[in-house]
Amino acid sequence: MGTTWGTIGGVFGVSLGVTVLVVVMFSLGVAAWARAGGGVPRHGARRGRSDTVATAAAVVCFAACLAIAAYGIDLIIFG
């Protein structure tokens, strides 16, 4: 039984890439959420278009992180 180092390197590369992707997506989501004011209008002012876009971007980033995590759990449990 031999070790295929190429396969191990490939798994390491993919897992490192996915980890970096999740961290970047989560960081972008946090930054967008902070730019939107955390979902709370500022001092009774109406929400502007940029606040709505930032909130939508944050939701998309968090949803992508959740989808990647759910897929990983699905691979571990049922795969």
Secondary structure, DSSP 8 states (H G I E B T S, - for coil): ----HHHHHHHHHHHHHHHHHHHHHHHHHHHHHHHTTTTS-GGG----HHHHHHHHHHHHHHHHHHHHHHHHHHHHHH-
